[in-house]
Amino acid sequence: MPFEKGNTYGQGRPKGSTNKVNKDVLYRLLDDITEDFNTNYDKLTTNQKLRLLIHFSHLYKTDEEIESGLEPKVLQIISSDDELKKLYNVE
């Protein structure tokens, strides 16, 4: 049930308070996700690997970008393995 405007039954969570999620549970979940990713990485296509790279690229910058304050480079999303092969002239 979402918190609705005009609710008179409670004030909601105080501003700045933390979620009730236990950090150990969160770390265990992240470990499981990481283990699954490492186990199944070789099963991904090149296109899927590139999509992962692009999706998480906002989390990191190159040394050049950090030192110069440049914005990260924009990457082209390739929608299929065939497009990737065509881009690099690979059969």
Secondary structure, 3 states (H helix, E strand, C coil): CCCCCCCCCCCCCCCCCCCCCCHHHHHHHHHHHHHHHHHHHHHCCHHHHHHHHHHHHHHCCCHHHHHHCCCCCCCCCCCCHHHHHHHCCCC
